[in-house]
Amino acid sequence: MSVTPVIQTINAFDVANGTTVRFNIVGNTDLIRSNKISIYDTDNILVATNVYNSTRLENIIPANLQGLANGNSYYAIIDVYNTLDASGDSVGTSLGKQFWCLPTPTLTLTMPASDITISETSQEFIARYTMYPNMTISDVENKIQFYRFNLYKGAPPAQVLVNTSGDVYGAGSEISSGVYQINYNFNNLENNSEYYVELIVTTQQGMSLTATSHSVTISLSDETFVAAEVTNHTCEGYIEVKSNITNLLGYTNADFEDGDGYIDLTEDGKYVIWGYDPILEEDTYPLTFPTTNMSGHSLMQWSAILEVFDLNSSITNPYNEEDTSYIFKCTDLVGSNGVYLYLRREGNNIWGELYAVTDLDELVPTAYVKSNTLTIADGSNTHIYILIRCSAGWYDVQLSTSLPNE
C-alpha cells in the first residue's frame, strides 16, 4: 500500500549548520522505517542525497552535506520506505519543495557596548544585523522580517521576563549595504536592579537568530524631599519657593507669612501660579523641566511632592469648561497641553486621578493615571503627601500619610 509524504516548509539554512526537514504522511505511517531526501539544483541536477533511518517524519541533513553550497537555491524530494537504509522500492514520493542555502546572518547588540551602570530609569538597546557576512548574494534577500526585544531582570541566565517589545515587523534602518540597525527603548526600570535583553530575530527566509545584551544596572542618586522655604517678595511682586531640588518663582493671591513653609489655599478662590503673572499676563519666570539625553532623544523627567490637608474632593475633569476644581495644574499658558490632578473621595476613601493631555480643545487624552487609595475619616485634618512623577511620558501618582525616609 502506497503513502504520500508532504514536505513542510523548508526554511533557509546555512550549509555549515545543516537543518531538519519535516514532512507529513497521507496514509498509514506504520509502514515507514526510513526515508531519503534527494536535493536538486535549479537545472534539475541531483546534487545531494541523505538517508535517515527512523519512524519519525523527518530527515536530519548533516552539516556540510556534500553537494550543497551557500548562496544557491535547491528543491528537495522525499521518498519513504518500509525497510531500513532506504533499501528496496519507495512506498511513497513527495512533490518537490524549494529552499535556499544561505550564510547565517550576524546579529550583535551594540548598545550597551559593555556592562554599564546608569543613573536613569530608561535604556535604549540597539542591535546590528548583517544580512550576508563575507559574501554577496544578489538573487534573494534575507532581511529581518520581524524581531522581539525581551527584557529580563537579574543577571544572565536569570529568567524573570519583565517586559517585551512584542513582535515588531520591519527590517530596521539600513546603515550600509546589507547592514541594518534595530532598536527599542525600555522605560520604568527600577533602582538598584540589573537588566539585560534577549533579542530574537526571524528573517525573510525563515532563519531564526538570538542575541543577548550586556547588563544594565540602575543606580539612582537618592533625593530626599524636604519642606520648602517660601518667601514673599512683596515689593517685587512675586513669591519664591526654594527646595533641595530647585527654585520656583510665581504669584499668589493668598496671604502668607515668610517662614511658614506653605501657602494656605483653603479659602475659596485662592491660588498659586508658577512662572506666569496673571496681572501683567506675562510668563515672566517660565518653568523649565529637567531632561536627560538618551542616544539623541531628550526625555523629560521630573517629580514633585505636594502636602495637603483639609481638602475638598472633585467629581469633574479637565474636559469640563470653566473647571477649576483640580488640586494641581501644570500646563501651557492656555491650558490645552499639560497635567491636571484631581482628588476624589468616596466615603472615607481618598485617591488621586491625573490627566495628561496634548490638546484639550480636541479632547485628546494622552494619559489617565489613578493613584492608590487612602482611608481617612471624613473631617480628619490628616496631612496627605502626593507624589507626582513623570519620566519620558510615563506618569505616576502616589498618596501617603508620611514622607519617605522618615
C-alpha positions as CSV (number, residue, x, y, z in Angstrom):
1,M,0.0,0.0,0.0
2,S,1.5,3.3,-1.0
3,V,1.6,6.5,1.1
4,T,2.2,10.1,0.2
5,P,4.8,12.3,2.0
6,V,4.1,16.0,2.1
7,I,7.2,18.2,2.9
8,Q,6.6,21.1,5.3
9,T,8.2,24.5,4.5
10,I,12.0,24.3,4.4
11,N,13.4,27.5,5.9
12,A,16.7,28.7,4.6
13,F,19.7,27.2,6.4
14,D,23.5,27.6,6.5
15,V,25.2,24.6,4.9
16,A,27.7,24.7,7.8
17,N,24.9,24.0,10.2
18,G,22.6,21.7,8.4
19,T,18.9,21.5,9.2
20,T,15.9,19.2,9.8
21,V,13.4,18.7,7.1
22,R,10.0,17.6,8.4
23,F,7.1,16.1,6.4
24,N,3.6,14.7,7.0
25,I,2.2,11.4,5.6
26,V,-1.1,10.9,3.9
27,G,-1.8,7.2,4.6
28,N,-0.5,4.6,7.1
29,T,2.6,5.8,9.0
30,D,3.1,2.3,10.4
31,L,4.8,1.4,7.1
32,I,7.6,3.9,7.5
33,R,11.1,2.6,8.6
34,S,13.4,5.1,6.8
35,N,13.4,8.0,4.3
36,K,15.7,9.5,1.8
37,I,15.9,13.2,0.8
38,S,17.1,13.9,-2.8
39,I,18.2,17.5,-3.5
40,Y,18.3,19.0,-6.9
41,D,19.7,22.4,-8.2
42,T,17.8,24.8,-10.4
43,D,19.0,22.8,-13.5
44,N,17.2,19.7,-12.1
45,I,20.6,18.0,-11.5
46,L,20.8,15.8,-8.4
47,V,23.4,17.2,-6.2
48,A,22.9,15.5,-2.8
49,T,21.1,12.7,-1.0
50,N,20.7,11.8,2.6
51,V,19.2,8.6,4.1
52,Y,17.6,8.8,7.6
53,N,16.6,5.6,9.5
54,S,13.7,6.5,11.8
55,T,10.0,6.2,12.1
56,R,10.0,9.9,12.8
57,L,8.7,12.0,9.9
58,E,11.9,14.0,9.4
59,N,15.2,13.9,7.7
60,I,18.2,15.5,9.5
61,I,20.5,17.0,7.0
62,P,24.0,17.0,8.5
63,A,26.4,20.0,8.5
64,N,28.4,20.4,5.3
65,L,26.5,17.8,3.3
66,Q,28.5,17.3,0.1
67,G,26.9,18.9,-3.0
68,L,25.3,21.9,-1.1
69,A,26.8,25.4,-1.1
70,N,25.6,28.7,0.4
71,G,24.1,31.2,-2.0
72,N,22.2,28.6,-4.0
73,S,18.5,27.7,-4.4
74,Y,17.5,24.0,-4.4
75,Y,14.4,21.8,-4.3
76,A,14.0,18.6,-2.3
77,I,12.0,15.4,-2.8
78,I,11.5,12.8,-0.1
79,D,10.9,9.1,-0.6
80,V,9.7,6.9,2.3
81,Y,10.5,3.1,2.7
82,N,9.2,0.3,4.8
83,T,12.7,-1.0,5.2
84,L,15.9,0.3,6.8
85,D,18.6,2.2,4.9
86,A,16.1,3.2,2.2
87,S,16.5,-0.2,0.5
88,G,14.2,-1.7,-2.0
89,D,11.3,0.2,-3.6
90,S,9.9,3.5,-2.3
91,V,6.4,3.3,-0.9
92,G,5.7,6.9,-1.4
93,T,7.3,10.0,-3.1
94,S,6.6,13.7,-2.3
95,L,6.4,16.6,-4.6
96,G,9.4,19.0,-4.6
97,K,9.8,21.7,-2.1
98,Q,12.1,24.7,-2.8
99,F,14.6,26.2,-0.3
100,W,17.7,28.3,-0.1
101,C,21.1,27.7,1.5
102,L,22.4,31.0,2.9
103,P,25.1,32.0,5.3
104,T,24.0,32.7,8.8
105,P,23.4,36.5,9.3
106,T,25.3,38.2,12.2
107,L,23.2,39.7,15.0
108,T,25.0,41.9,17.6
109,L,23.7,44.1,20.3
110,T,25.9,47.2,20.0
111,M,24.3,49.2,22.8
112,P,25.2,48.9,25.6
113,A,28.7,48.0,24.3
114,S,29.6,46.6,27.8
115,D,28.2,46.1,31.2
116,I,27.1,49.5,32.4
117,T,25.6,51.4,35.3
118,I,23.3,54.3,34.6
119,S,21.5,56.9,36.7
120,E,18.4,56.8,34.6
121,T,15.2,54.7,34.6
122,S,15.2,54.0,30.8
123,Q,17.7,52.4,28.5
124,E,17.7,52.1,24.7
125,F,19.0,48.8,23.3
126,I,20.5,48.8,19.8
127,A,21.4,45.9,17.6
128,R,23.1,45.5,14.2
129,Y,22.1,42.9,11.7
130,T,24.3,41.9,8.7
131,M,22.4,40.0,6.0
132,Y,25.2,38.3,4.2
133,P,28.5,38.5,6.1
134,N,31.6,37.8,4.0
135,M,29.8,37.2,0.7
136,T,27.5,38.9,-1.8
137,I,24.2,37.3,-2.9
138,S,22.1,39.2,-5.4
139,D,19.4,36.6,-6.2
140,V,17.5,36.7,-2.9
141,E,17.1,39.0,0.1
142,N,17.2,37.8,3.7
143,K,16.4,40.9,5.7
144,I,14.7,40.9,9.1
145,Q,11.1,40.0,8.8
146,F,10.2,40.7,12.5
147,Y,12.0,40.9,15.8
148,R,11.3,41.0,19.5
149,F,13.3,42.5,22.4
150,N,12.7,40.7,25.7
151,L,13.7,42.5,28.9
152,Y,14.9,40.3,31.8
153,K,15.5,41.4,35.4
154,G,18.6,39.9,37.0
155,A,21.9,38.7,35.8
156,P,22.1,36.1,32.9
157,P,20.9,33.4,32.9
158,A,18.1,34.8,35.0
159,Q,14.7,34.0,33.5
160,V,12.4,36.7,35.0
161,L,10.8,38.3,32.0
162,V,9.6,41.8,33.0
163,N,8.8,43.5,29.7
164,T,8.8,42.9,25.9
165,S,8.6,44.9,22.7
166,G,6.3,42.3,21.2
167,D,6.8,41.3,17.6
168,V,7.9,44.3,15.6
169,Y,7.7,43.9,11.9
170,G,10.2,45.5,9.6
171,A,13.9,45.3,8.6
172,G,15.1,48.3,10.6
173,S,17.2,51.1,9.2
174,E,19.9,50.3,6.6
175,I,23.1,51.9,7.7
176,S,25.2,50.4,4.8
177,S,24.7,47.8,2.1
178,G,23.1,44.8,3.7
179,V,23.6,46.1,7.2
180,Y,20.6,47.1,9.3
181,Q,20.0,48.6,12.7
182,I,17.1,48.0,15.1
183,N,16.4,49.4,18.5
184,Y,14.0,49.5,21.3
185,N,13.7,51.7,24.5
186,F,12.6,50.3,27.8
187,N,11.3,52.7,30.5
188,N,10.4,52.5,34.2
189,L,13.5,50.5,35.2
190,E,13.8,50.0,38.9
191,N,16.5,51.5,41.1
192,N,19.3,49.1,42.3
193,S,18.2,46.5,39.7
194,E,20.1,44.8,36.9
195,Y,18.6,44.1,33.5
196,Y,19.6,42.5,30.2
197,V,17.9,42.0,26.9
198,E,17.4,38.9,24.7
199,L,16.8,39.8,21.0
200,I,15.1,37.2,18.8
201,V,15.0,37.8,15.0
202,T,13.2,35.9,12.3
203,T,14.4,36.6,8.7
204,Q,12.5,36.8,5.4
205,Q,13.8,33.3,4.5
206,G,12.7,31.9,7.9
207,M,16.1,31.8,9.7
208,S,16.0,32.4,13.5
209,L,18.7,34.3,15.4
210,T,19.1,35.1,19.1
211,A,21.5,37.6,20.8
212,T,21.9,38.6,24.4
213,S,22.9,42.1,25.5
214,H,25.4,43.3,28.2
215,S,23.8,44.1,31.5
216,V,22.5,47.4,32.6
217,T,22.4,48.3,36.3
218,I,20.2,51.2,37.6
219,S,21.7,53.3,40.3
220,L,19.7,56.5,41.0
221,S,21.0,59.1,43.4
222,D,18.6,59.3,46.3
223,E,16.8,62.6,46.5
224,T,15.4,63.4,50.0
225,F,12.5,65.7,49.8
226,V,12.5,68.4,52.5
227,A,9.9,71.1,53.4
228,A,10.1,74.1,51.0
229,E,11.1,77.6,52.1
230,V,8.5,80.1,50.9
231,T,9.4,83.8,50.6
232,N,7.0,86.6,49.7
233,H,8.8,89.3,47.7
234,T,6.0,91.8,48.1
235,C,7.9,94.8,46.8
236,E,8.9,93.0,43.6
237,G,5.5,91.3,43.2
238,Y,6.4,87.6,43.3
239,I,6.8,84.7,45.6
240,E,9.8,82.3,45.7
241,V,9.8,78.7,46.7
242,K,13.2,77.1,47.5
243,S,13.7,73.4,47.9
244,N,16.6,70.9,47.6
245,I,15.5,70.4,44.0
246,T,15.1,73.8,42.5
247,N,13.8,77.3,42.9
248,L,10.4,78.2,41.6
249,L,9.1,81.8,41.0
250,G,5.5,82.6,40.8
251,Y,2.5,84.5,42.0
252,T,-0.3,84.0,44.6
253,N,-3.4,85.9,45.7
254,A,-3.2,84.3,49.1
255,D,-1.7,85.9,52.2
256,F,1.1,84.0,54.0
257,E,4.0,84.7,56.3
258,D,7.6,84.1,55.4
259,G,8.9,81.0,57.1
260,D,5.6,79.1,57.2
261,G,6.9,76.7,54.6
262,Y,3.5,76.6,52.9
263,I,0.8,78.7,51.4
264,D,-2.7,78.3,52.7
265,L,-5.1,77.8,49.7
266,T,-8.1,76.5,51.7
267,E,-10.0,79.8,51.2
268,D,-12.2,79.6,48.1
269,G,-10.6,81.4,45.1
270,K,-7.1,81.4,46.3
271,Y,-4.4,80.1,44.0
272,V,-0.7,79.9,43.2
273,I,0.6,80.2,39.7
274,W,4.3,79.4,38.9
275,G,6.1,81.2,36.1
276,Y,3.2,83.4,35.0
277,D,2.0,86.8,36.1
278,P,-1.8,86.8,35.8
279,I,-2.0,90.5,36.4
280,L,0.5,91.5,33.7
281,E,-0.4,88.4,31.6
282,E,3.3,87.7,31.1
283,D,5.4,84.5,31.5
284,T,8.0,86.4,33.5
285,Y,9.5,83.3,35.0
286,P,8.7,80.4,32.7
287,L,9.2,76.9,34.1
288,T,11.7,74.5,32.6
289,F,11.8,70.8,33.3
290,P,14.9,68.6,33.6
291,T,15.6,66.4,30.7
292,T,18.1,63.6,30.1
293,N,19.6,62.8,26.7
294,M,19.5,59.1,25.7
295,S,21.0,58.4,22.4
296,G,19.9,61.7,20.9
297,H,16.5,61.7,22.5
298,S,15.6,64.3,25.0
299,L,13.4,62.7,27.7
300,M,11.6,64.9,30.3
301,Q,11.9,63.7,33.8
302,W,10.6,65.5,36.9
303,S,8.8,64.8,40.2
304,A,7.1,66.8,42.9
305,I,5.6,66.2,46.3
306,L,2.5,68.2,47.5
307,E,1.4,68.3,51.1
308,V,-2.3,68.9,51.5
309,F,-4.9,68.7,54.3
310,D,-8.5,69.7,54.9
311,L,-9.1,69.2,51.2
312,N,-12.2,69.3,49.1
313,S,-12.8,66.5,46.6
314,S,-13.9,66.9,43.0
315,I,-16.1,65.0,40.6
316,T,-15.2,66.8,37.4
317,N,-12.3,66.6,34.9
318,P,-10.3,69.0,32.6
319,Y,-12.7,68.5,29.7
320,N,-15.4,70.4,31.6
321,E,-15.3,74.1,30.6
322,E,-14.7,76.6,33.4
323,D,-13.5,73.8,35.7
324,T,-11.2,74.9,38.5
325,S,-11.6,72.0,40.9
326,Y,-8.2,70.5,40.3
327,I,-5.7,70.4,43.1
328,F,-2.7,70.7,40.8
329,K,-2.4,72.0,37.2
330,C,0.8,72.2,35.2
331,T,0.1,73.4,31.6
332,D,0.9,75.8,28.9
333,L,-0.5,79.3,29.2
334,V,-3.8,78.5,27.5
335,G,-4.2,75.3,29.5
336,S,-4.6,73.0,26.4
337,N,-1.4,70.9,26.9
338,G,-0.4,69.7,30.3
339,V,-1.2,67.8,33.5
340,Y,-4.3,68.1,35.8
341,L,-4.6,66.3,39.1
342,Y,-7.9,65.9,40.9
343,L,-8.6,64.5,44.4
344,R,-11.6,62.1,44.7
345,R,-13.4,61.0,47.8
346,E,-16.0,58.2,48.3
347,G,-16.9,57.8,52.0
348,N,-13.6,57.6,53.8
349,N,-11.6,56.6,50.8
350,I,-9.4,59.2,49.1
351,W,-7.5,58.8,45.8
352,G,-6.0,61.0,43.1
353,E,-6.7,61.0,39.3
354,L,-4.2,62.5,36.9
355,Y,-5.0,63.6,33.4
356,A,-2.2,64.4,30.9
357,V,-3.5,65.9,27.7
358,T,-1.8,67.1,24.5
359,D,-4.8,69.0,23.0
360,L,-7.6,69.8,25.4
361,D,-9.6,71.7,22.7
362,E,-9.8,68.5,20.6
363,L,-10.5,66.3,23.7
364,V,-7.4,64.2,23.0
365,P,-6.3,62.4,26.3
366,T,-2.7,61.1,26.3
367,A,-2.7,59.6,29.8
368,Y,-5.0,58.8,32.7
369,V,-3.5,57.6,35.9
370,K,-5.3,56.6,39.2
371,S,-3.3,56.6,42.4
372,N,-3.5,54.3,45.3
373,T,-6.4,54.8,47.8
374,L,-6.1,56.0,51.4
375,T,-8.7,55.5,54.1
376,I,-9.1,58.7,56.1
377,A,-12.1,59.6,58.2
378,D,-14.2,62.4,56.8
379,G,-13.4,65.7,58.6
380,S,-10.0,64.5,59.6
381,N,-7.1,67.0,59.5
382,T,-4.6,64.3,58.4
383,H,-1.9,65.7,56.2
384,I,-1.5,63.8,52.9
385,Y,1.6,63.8,50.7
386,I,1.0,63.5,47.0
387,L,4.0,62.3,44.9
388,I,3.7,63.1,41.1
389,R,6.4,61.7,38.8
390,C,7.0,62.0,35.1
391,S,9.6,60.0,33.1
392,A,9.7,60.2,29.3
393,G,5.9,60.4,29.1
394,W,5.1,57.9,31.8
395,Y,3.2,59.3,34.8
396,D,2.8,58.0,38.3
397,V,0.7,59.3,41.3
398,Q,1.1,58.1,44.9
399,L,-0.6,59.2,48.1
400,S,0.8,58.7,51.6
401,T,0.3,60.0,55.1
402,S,4.1,60.1,55.7
403,L,7.1,61.3,53.8
404,P,9.7,58.7,52.6
405,N,12.8,58.0,54.7
406,E,11.1,59.2,57.8
